Amino acid sequence: QLRLHESGGGSVQAGDSLRLSCVHSGYMFSAYAMGWFRQAPGKEREFVAGISGSGVDTHYIDSVKGRFTISRANDKNMVYLQMNSLKPEDTAVYYCTAGRGMVLSPEGPSDFWGQGIQVTVSS
């Protein structure tokens, strides 16, 4: 019964920081690559950040490089997205995702999805 649950979203002002958290309810957490997607109204869904099962390999979309950091705590079945210097264009629903296998694919982990959490950044 693999389930993902996000927390830590909210409404902030430009320049502020948020940390999103995601708990993975399944077994063998380290066997899954993990990631974060986002979707803003009227826009295409984006693969924002991903991390391999071991935590060694990461990926970021160009627009968040240097501002966002993905990490995981395999002993706690947790994955995080630290978001600094937030901009209004970061406003979206953010989804925690998991993919079967430890290797991070170019398309991002997409086998399991959380329900999503709103992040709103005002100018």
Secondary structure, DSSP 8 states (H G I E B T S, - for coil): ---EEEE--EEEETT--EEEEEEE-SS-GGGEEEEEEEE-TTS--EEEEEE-TTS--EEE-GGGTTTEEEEEETTTTEEEEEE-S--GGG-EEEEEEEEEBSS--TT---SEE---EEEEEE-
